[in-house]
Amino acid sequence: MARRICRGAVWVVAVLAGLCASALAGPPFQTDDPEPVEYHHFEMYAFTLSDSTSDGTTLLAPAYEVNWGAAPGLQLHLVVPLVTNIPSDGSKEYGIGDTELGAKYRFVKETKWLPQVGIFPFIELPSGNSDKGLGAGTTWYRLPLWLQKSWGPWTTYGGGGEALVPAAGSKNYPFAGWLVQREINKKLTLGGELFGHGQITPDSDSSTMFDAGGIYEFKDGFDLLFTAGHSVAGQSETYTYLALYWTWGPKDAKGSGGKLAGMLQKMRLR
């Protein structure tokens, strides 16, 4: 029983490690980007996310994410999930998961020849019950570096870093990902990524996944995000994500209503 609970808590760590966010980058994908929310703008995601291995499934539903452009180039980040832990050899548990706080800072802006570059460290607070496999049971950290470059309707971004997890039965592990996506039309953007992580426990294996998904814009500032994928190397792992996304804030000089609209407008003008 103790081993099952520990595995459940560790997989909550793995799932929550993929929740850092932005609009055209980040959700619905596991790979993140350096693009912060526009100054004084907000983003909100109401989402479900699942991660399945041979040990079972961790499901976040419902879960909520809020991002705020606190300063030019700086985004503050909060995720509060409800978690269902469904182990392969026991009964399921449900409750609040660990709370995620983060700050994304872009220190290099994109130019014609250079990519934009930023960091997105976060801290995971142990608000989930680790005895039920709903959290890590301790505070842990994620320290990534991300890059992004766009050409017309194409955007590519990626990077990686290290997760520092002092939880019992876990270990620090590296992670990395890279994504390519294309604006199909004014409403639809599609993309695919490779994302991998190292051993999360001493007796587990690393995993590399291929995910495909996209963004459909219902109207300016309101979108549907979706993706699904499976491992192509290492241990078997399946990932899914589905969300509704809102963004709002003061209108800029060009009249675009948020990060997503502004990025799409810039991409079409190139």
N, C-alpha and C positions, 0 to 999 in steps of 0.2 A: 504493500500500500504506500509506504513512504517513497519508494522508488517511483511509483506511478505518479504521485503528487509532484515530486521533483521534476519529472519529465514534463508534466503539464505546465508547471511554472516556467521552465526553460523555454518551451515552445511559445508561451505568451511573450517572452523576451524576444524571440526571433520574429514573431509577427509584428510586434510594436516597433521593432527596429526599422520596418519599412514604411512608417507612417509620415515621415517628413513631407511637406507639401508645398505646391505652387499650382497655378492654374494650367498653363500649357505644359508644364513640366512637374515632376513629382506625380501625385495622384492623376490618373489611376495606376501609375507604374510604381515599381519599387525603387528604381533609380531616381535620384533627386537632381535638382538643378541649383544654380546660384542666383536665380532671379527672385528678388524680394517683392512683396506686395508694395504697390505704389504708396507713397507717403500719404498718411491720413485715410487710406482705404482699408476696407475689411474684406476678408474672405470667410465663408463658412461652408463646411461639408457635412452633410448627414449621410453616413455611409455604412455599408456592411463589408466585412473583409473576412476571408477564411484562409487558413493554411493547414494542409493535411500532410501527414507522413505516416509511416507504418505504426507509430506510437499513438496516432489518433488525430483529431481535428481540433483546432482552436478557431472559434468563430467570434468575431466582434460585431454585435448587432443588438440594438442600434449603437452607433458611436458617433461622436461629434468632434469636429475640428474647427478652430477659429484662428485666423491669422490677422495681424494688424500691422500696417506700415507705420511704425512708431517714429521713424526718422528717415530721411533720404538714404536709401541703401540698407536700411535695417528693418527686419520683420520679426515680430514676437509671435510665439506659436504655443497653442494649447490643444491637447487631445484628451477627451474624457470618454472612455469606452465602457460598455457593458460586455462582458466576456462569457462565452459558454465553452467550457473545457469538456471535450468528448473523448476520453481515452479509449484505446482499443481493447483494454482489459479491465474496464471498470465502469461505474456509473458517471453520468455527466453532472457537472456543477455549473452554476450560473450566478453572476454577481458583477459588481463593479471591478474593473481592472486597474492596472497601474496608471497614474496620471502623468502625462508627458508635457514637459515645458522645454521650449527651445528658443533660440535666437539665430536667425539667418542674417549674415552680413556679407554684402558684395563689396569687395575691395578693388576689383578691376572691372571697368565697364567694357562692353563689347565695342570693337571698332571694325573697320572694313577687313583688317587682317588678323586681329587678335580676338580670342574668345573672352567672354566675361568669366570672372573667377570669384568664388565665394566660399564661405564656410557655413556650416549649419550644425553646431554642437547642440545636444540636448541632454537633459537630465530626466530620468524616469523615477518618479516618486512611488514608494510601495503602498499604494492605496488599495490594491487588490489582495484578497486573502490567499496567501501562498499555501496554506494548509489544504485548500481546495483546488490548487493548481490554477488560480486566477491571477497570479502575479509572481514576481521574482522573489518577494520577501525582503528585498534590500534595495537601496538606491543604486542605480547604475547609469552609465554614460555612453554616449555615441559621439565620435569625433571625426567628421568627414570633411573632405574637400571636393568641390564640384566645379565643372567647367561647362560652358555652353557656347555654340556658334550657330548662326542661322544664315541661309542662302535662299532668298526668295521664299517659296513655300516649304522649304526643307529646314528642319531644325535637328541638331544632334547635341547631346549632352551626356555627361557621365562623370565618374570619379570613384572615390571610395574612401575608406578609413578604417578605424578600429573601434569595436565595441568593448567597453571595460565593464565586466559583469562580475562583481565579487560575491555572487550568490552561491550557496552550497550546491555542489554537483554540477556547476557550470564552469566556464573559463572565458577569458578574453578571446575574441575572434575577429579576423579581418572580414571586410565585405567590400564589394565593388560591383559596378554596373555601367552599362553603356546603352544608349537608346538612340534610334533614328525615327523621326516622325515627319509626316507630310500633311499640309493643309490640302484636302481633297477639293473642297469648295468653301464658300463662306460659312457653312453650317457644320461641316464635318472635318475632323482631323484624326488620322489613324497613325499608329506607330507600333514598333516592336523593340524589345529589349532583351539583353542577356544580363542576368543578375546572379551573383553568387556570394556565398558566405562560407567561412571556414567551420571547423568543428565547434559546436556550441557546448558540447559536453565531452569529457575524455573518451567516452565509448560511442560517440556518434560519428557521422561522416560529414564531410563537406558536401555542398550541393550547388549546382549551377542550373538556373532555370531560364527558359525562353518564355516570355509573356508577350501577348499581342492584345491591343485594345485601342481605345480612342475617346474622343470628346465630341458630343453633339450639342450644338448651341440652340436652345429653344428660342431665346431672345437675348439681347444684350444684358449680360450679368446673371444669366440663369442657364445652367448646362446640365447635361447628363454625362457621367464618366463611367467607363467600364473597361475591364480587362480580365484575362484569364491566362494561365500558363501552367507548364509542367516542367519538371527537371529533365535536362538532357545529359547530365553527367552527375556522378555521385549518388547520394541517397535519393530515393523517390520522394518527391514533394510536389504538391499542387497548390496554386495560389489563385484566388479570385478577388475582385474588388468591384463594387457598384456604389455609385454615389450621386446625390443631387448637390449642385454647387451654386452658391450665390456670391456675388461681389457687389459692393456699393461704396460710395464715398464721393467727395467733391469732384465736380467735373473739371477736366483739365482744359487748357487753352484751345485744344482741338475739338473739345466736346465729347471725347471718348469717356465711357462710363466706368472704367475699371481696368484692371491689369489684363484680363483676357481680351477685351475689345481693343485696348491700346496695342498689345502685341500683334494681334491679327492685322490691325491697320498698318503697323510698321512693316510687317512681312509683305503685305500686298503692295506697299509703296516701293519696295526694293526692286 
